[in-house]
Amino acid sequence: MSETASDPLAEILAGLPNTRAVIDSVLAVWPEHAAYLAKSLQARTPAMLAATEAAATAVRRLTAGNEATVAADYRWTCDRLREEELFFHREERYRLSTFAEAMAEVYSDHAYMARYVNGLLLTQVLWFNHVATFEMFLNRVLGAQTQPFDYLEVGPGHGLMVYFAAASSLSRSLEAWDVSAVSLRETAAALDKMGVEKPVSLTEVDILKAGQSERRYDLIVISEVLEHLERPEQALRFLTTALKPDGRIFVNVPLNSPSPDHIYLLSSPDEVTALVEGVGLKVETMELYATQAKKLESALRNRITVSAGLVARRA
Ligand SMILES: C[S@@+](CC[C@H](N)C(=O)[O-])C[C@H]1O[C@@H](n2cnc3c(N)ncnc32)[C@H](O)[C@@H]1O
């Protein structure tokens, strides 16, 4: 039997050594996940595969020496998400609805958070919808900047987006804000491990309590954060005031995405547009990617997770 016949991923992964390494680390602890990963990879365009490899290269630096633990944490995280999915499809709502509940169950549990954060890091390589919106960010958000830009990200988490913003020769200043000092320390450590040389200002800010912004930015990024907030419109209203007149905001938010710490449910692209445009922004483009590249219409009908990536400007 040829290598390609015995390994359905060999052809796709040729030339993507870091993606291969991340996938092998997961299959070592979870061989039954192979069919899922094959489907997720086979659906990717060449641009998405290039974005996958870029993310995998950074992820390998972040997880060096710790690969087996991180892979086991990914499996554990998928089990937690499966539990939330069962609840969501039975009750048609997210299990938690307040920040206080998420704090009590998830954020304040450091052992839980450590595993969860590791698991989510690998989704940046392994999940089709996460890679697809990341590719949008790299190529149609960062890649569309033609002038030097001042960058603000809210909730940087693993730091991958700040890292790629820093790598752009056009980024002039870089700031990231997060409500959690622990999360900011993780971001700082990640930027260090990835070898970011430009200064990145990391500040503890609760986006729901931010007053008037002292600065204005050319590019604001808020990725996988709005679904964690009780009042996402308040965050967007504030960020709108922090945009320069011709600045752009990139919002990445999942629809129908039950997770242990998701408290704000968005179910349709129209709800996302209404949320964003309700605060004085105008959506320029929106891209929608269902889990495992499922057909969009049926994913929305069946309440399967869809990632919405959008670029907006002040109306
Ligand atoms: C799931 S992580 C997002 C990581 C990354 N941006 C991504 O796309 O995967 C959500 C982040 O939002 C932060 N966050 C939650 N509520 C916030 C608030 N009110 N103000 C600022 N940051 C907040 C969390 O601490 C966490 O670091």
The ligand as a Gaussian input file, in Angstrom:
#p B3LYP/6-31G(d) Opt

LIG

0 1
 C      -11.828000      33.104000      24.172000
 S      -10.668000      34.358000      24.536000
 C      -10.354000      35.006000      22.906000
 C       -8.958000      34.707000      22.438000
 C       -8.608000      35.150000      21.043000
 N       -8.918000      36.548000      20.799000
 C       -9.257000      34.283000      19.985000
 O       -9.707000      34.788000      18.970000
 O       -9.263000      33.049000      20.161000
 C      -11.677000      35.627000      25.274000
 C      -10.843000      36.704000      25.956000
 O      -11.705000      37.828000      26.232000
 C      -11.378000      38.325000      27.525000
 N      -12.525000      39.080000      28.056000
 C      -13.695000      38.571000      28.524000
 N      -14.491000      39.550000      28.976000
 C      -13.822000      40.730000      28.788000
 C      -14.109000      42.095000      29.089000
 N      -15.264000      42.462000      29.667000
 N      -13.194000      43.037000      28.757000
 C      -12.022000      42.680000      28.186000
 N      -11.686000      41.399000      27.902000
 C      -12.567000      40.421000      28.195000
 C      -11.039000      37.078000      28.312000
 O      -10.296000      37.346000      29.491000
 C      -10.255000      36.258000      27.293000
 O       -8.879000      36.544000      27.323000

